[in-house]
Amino acid sequence: MMRQGLSILLVFIILFSISFPAFAHDKAGHDRIIEKVLFGEPSFLTGLTPGSKPYKALDALEDAVAICLDQYQGNYEDLLSELRAYKVHGLPESIKEIDFSGNQYHRRYTHFGWNNGYAPTDLAHWEIRKTILSQTVNHVFGFQKKAGVWTFLGKSKNYGYSAKCDAFAAFLYYLHVLGDYTASDKNTVHGSIIPLARLHPEEDGNEDIFFEIERVLPLVLEQAAAENDIAYCGLMQDIKTLHKRGISYEESGGVTDESFPEYKDLAKKLLEKLENKVPGLLKNEPYFKDVFY
């Protein structure tokens, strides 16, 4: 009887481990990372009272990020409805338009980079997902009166997205991916997520997370960059230093199971740098200040 009970318990453990990714953030965990980087600690939600314009804006951004990266198996129809109620343009009629069947390896269809084409098998309909996040960012900050595709009297026109809109959307995207790195072990992250660092990341199609963060921050923090703000310059230098350390793993033969904890620690350090510097810098960016302060 005891052996039978242990066997049943073992089956449940195996099924549980297959059904759920180990050490993965849920939406609330990812939301906290976004909030820490955008607003800082310990009072990043001070003043964001439920129902206020800033609260609704932040909620929309977090919902759009969740749909963009982690929607599968029919989830998040409710979040899409909330974005529709928030009057975001260009949303799909139903979550079914981007839905796909998946498991803990769903990230290979959404987590390999903001500008990845996800070819030849685009199960997640990546361009639609990008549109959801880009349109939400544009709606929150008002970068353009019209962005993306608009149709009138049967004729469509693509207005595109401003460079700053695309950069901010990509920044939110990579904050989510960094959260998955910090919460993962080697087995759950290997082969299903864009690398932290690669050799020659400047080559098209070979980008890594550090390279992408370095690419978008000058636009996200455009005023600080233009003014050569001391905190901004220090942040960019810290990121470059961490990037070089990440590349060194690739130069020495790649990341192993033994070296992964140290490699993953680079993601934690990057998030810490962003949490310490970005909130104060964003507070002085006019587009961000107008919405949240």
C-alpha positions in Angstrom: 0.0 0.0 0.0 2.8 2.4 0.9 4.6 1.6 -2.4 1.4 2.3 -4.3 1.0 5.6 -2.5 4.5 6.6 -3.3 4.0 5.7 -7.0 1.0 7.8 -7.2 2.8 10.7 -5.6 5.7 10.3 -8.0 3.3 10.4 -11.0 1.8 13.7 -9.7 5.2 15.2 -9.2 6.2 14.3 -12.7 3.0 15.6 -14.2 3.3 18.8 -12.3 6.9 19.4 -13.4 5.9 18.8 -17.0 2.9 21.1 -16.9 4.5 24.1 -15.3 7.9 25.7 -16.1 10.3 25.6 -13.1 11.1 28.9 -11.4 9.1 31.0 -13.9 7.5 34.3 -13.0 3.8 34.6 -13.1 2.2 37.8 -14.4 2.3 39.5 -10.9 6.0 38.8 -10.7 6.7 40.3 -14.2 4.5 43.3 -13.3 6.6 43.9 -10.2 9.8 44.0 -12.3 8.3 46.5 -14.6 7.1 48.7 -11.7 10.5 48.6 -10.0 12.3 49.6 -13.2 9.9 52.3 -14.1 9.1 53.8 -10.7 11.8 52.5 -8.3 11.5 51.2 -4.7 10.1 51.2 -2.1 7.1 53.4 -3.1 6.8 53.0 -6.9 3.0 52.8 -6.7 2.5 55.8 -4.5 -0.1 58.1 -6.0 -1.3 55.5 -8.5 -4.8 55.2 -7.1 -7.1 52.7 -8.7 -9.1 54.3 -11.5 -6.7 57.2 -12.0 -5.1 57.9 -15.4 -1.6 56.8 -14.3 -3.0 53.6 -12.8 -4.9 52.7 -15.9 -1.9 53.5 -18.1 0.4 51.2 -16.1 -2.2 48.5 -16.0 -2.5 48.6 -19.8 1.2 48.4 -20.3 1.5 45.4 -18.0 -1.4 43.7 -19.7 0.0 44.2 -23.2 3.4 42.8 -22.2 1.7 39.7 -20.7 -0.3 39.1 -23.9 2.7 39.8 -26.1 5.0 37.3 -24.5 3.0 34.8 -22.4 -0.3 34.3 -24.1 -1.0 30.7 -25.1 -3.5 27.9 -24.3 -6.4 30.4 -24.6 -5.4 32.6 -21.7 -5.6 36.4 -21.3 -8.9 37.0 -23.2 -9.8 39.1 -20.2 -6.6 41.2 -20.6 -7.4 41.8 -24.2 -10.9 43.0 -23.3 -9.4 45.4 -20.8 -7.1 46.9 -23.5 -10.1 47.2 -25.7 -12.0 49.1 -23.0 -8.9 51.3 -22.6 -9.5 52.3 -26.3 -6.2 50.8 -27.7 -6.4 50.8 -31.5 -5.6 47.9 -33.8 -6.3 45.0 -31.4 -7.4 41.5 -32.7 -11.1 40.7 -32.3 -10.3 37.7 -30.2 -7.4 36.1 -28.4 -7.9 33.2 -30.8 -6.1 35.2 -33.5 -2.8 34.7 -31.7 -3.5 31.7 -29.6 -1.5 28.5 -29.8 -1.1 25.3 -27.9 2.0 25.1 -25.8 3.7 24.1 -22.6 6.7 25.4 -20.6 8.6 25.8 -23.9 6.1 28.3 -25.3 8.8 30.9 -24.9 10.7 29.8 -28.1 7.8 31.4 -30.1 7.9 34.8 -28.3 11.1 35.2 -26.3 13.8 35.2 -28.9 13.9 38.9 -29.5 11.7 41.9 -30.2 12.8 42.0 -33.9 13.0 38.3 -34.5 10.9 37.0 -37.4 10.2 33.7 -35.7 10.3 31.9 -39.0 9.6 29.4 -40.4 7.0 28.4 -37.7 5.3 31.5 -36.4 2.8 29.8 -34.1 2.4 32.8 -31.9 1.6 35.3 -34.8 4.4 37.5 -33.6 3.6 40.6 -35.7 0.1 40.8 -34.2 1.6 40.5 -30.7 4.1 43.2 -31.4 1.2 45.4 -32.6 -0.7 44.9 -29.4 2.2 46.1 -27.3 3.3 48.9 -29.7 -0.3 50.2 -30.0 -0.7 50.2 -26.2 2.6 52.1 -25.7 1.6 54.6 -28.4 -1.9 55.0 -26.8 -0.4 55.5 -23.3 2.1 58.1 -24.3 0.6 59.7 -27.4 3.7 59.5 -29.5 1.6 59.7 -32.7 -2.1 60.5 -33.3 -2.3 57.6 -35.6 0.1 54.6 -35.4 0.2 51.3 -37.1 -2.5 50.3 -39.6 -5.7 52.3 -39.9 -8.5 51.4 -42.3 -11.1 53.9 -43.6 -13.7 53.2 -46.3 -12.0 50.0 -47.2 -8.6 51.6 -47.7 -5.7 50.9 -45.3 -2.7 53.0 -44.5 0.2 52.0 -42.3 1.5 55.0 -40.3 4.2 52.9 -38.6 5.5 53.6 -35.1 7.8 56.3 -33.9 11.4 55.3 -33.0 10.7 56.1 -29.3 7.4 54.1 -29.3 9.2 51.1 -30.7 12.1 51.5 -28.2 9.9 51.8 -25.2 7.9 48.7 -26.3 11.1 46.8 -26.8 12.4 47.9 -23.4 9.3 46.5 -21.7 9.7 43.3 -23.7 13.3 42.8 -22.5 12.3 43.6 -18.9 10.0 40.6 -19.1 12.7 38.4 -20.6 15.2 39.4 -18.0 12.6 38.4 -15.4 12.5 34.9 -16.9 16.3 34.7 -16.8 16.5 35.6 -13.1 13.8 33.1 -12.2 15.1 30.2 -14.4 17.6 27.4 -14.1 19.7 26.2 -17.0 17.2 23.6 -18.2 14.2 25.9 -18.4 15.9 28.7 -20.1 18.4 27.0 -22.5 17.3 27.0 -26.1 13.9 28.8 -25.4 15.0 32.4 -24.9 17.3 35.0 -26.4 20.8 34.8 -25.0 22.0 37.5 -22.5 25.2 37.8 -24.6 26.5 36.6 -27.9 29.6 37.0 -29.9 29.2 39.8 -32.5 25.7 40.9 -31.3 25.9 43.9 -33.7 25.4 41.6 -36.7 21.8 41.5 -37.9 19.9 38.6 -36.5 22.5 37.9 -33.8 21.4 40.4 -31.2 21.5 39.6 -27.5 19.7 41.1 -24.5 22.5 43.4 -23.5 22.9 44.8 -27.0 19.2 45.4 -27.3 19.0 47.2 -24.0 22.0 49.4 -25.0 20.2 50.1 -28.3 16.8 51.2 -26.9 17.9 53.1 -23.8 19.1 56.2 -25.6 15.6 56.6 -27.0 13.7 55.7 -23.9 15.9 58.2 -22.0 16.4 60.6 -24.8 16.6 63.8 -22.8 19.1 62.3 -20.4 21.2 61.0 -23.3 21.1 64.4 -25.0 22.3 66.1 -21.8 25.0 63.5 -21.1 23.4 63.1 -17.7 25.9 61.7 -15.2 23.5 59.0 -14.0 22.6 58.0 -17.5 26.3 57.8 -18.7 27.2 55.7 -15.6 24.3 53.4 -16.3 25.3 52.9 -19.9 28.9 52.2 -18.9 27.7 49.6 -16.3 25.7 47.9 -18.9 28.6 47.7 -21.3 30.8 46.3 -18.6 28.3 43.6 -17.8 27.9 42.9 -21.5 31.6 42.2 -21.9 31.5 39.8 -19.0 28.6 38.0 -20.7 30.5 37.8 -24.0 33.5 36.3 -22.2 31.5 33.1 -21.5 30.9 32.7 -25.2 34.6 33.4 -25.9 35.6 30.6 -23.5 33.4 28.0 -25.1 29.9 28.9 -24.0 27.7 28.7 -20.9 27.7 25.3 -19.1 25.5 24.0 -16.4 28.2 24.8 -13.9 28.7 28.4 -15.1 25.1 29.2 -15.6 24.4 30.5 -12.0 27.2 33.1 -12.6 25.9 33.9 -16.0 22.4 34.3 -14.8 23.7 36.6 -12.1 24.5 39.1 -14.9 20.8 39.4 -15.6 20.2 40.1 -11.9 22.9 42.7 -11.9 21.5 44.3 -15.0 18.0 44.6 -13.5 19.5 46.0 -10.3 21.3 48.7 -12.4 18.1 49.5 -14.2 16.1 49.6 -11.0 18.6 52.0 -9.4 19.0 54.5 -12.2 16.0 54.4 -14.7 13.2 55.6 -12.4 14.9 58.9 -11.6 15.9 59.4 -15.2 12.4 58.6 -16.5 10.8 61.0 -14.1 12.5 63.8 -16.0 11.5 62.6 -19.5 8.6 64.8 -20.6 6.6 62.0 -22.3 6.8 59.9 -19.2 6.3 62.7 -16.7 3.1 63.9 -18.5 1.5 60.5 -17.9 2.7 59.4 -14.5 3.7 62.5 -12.5 
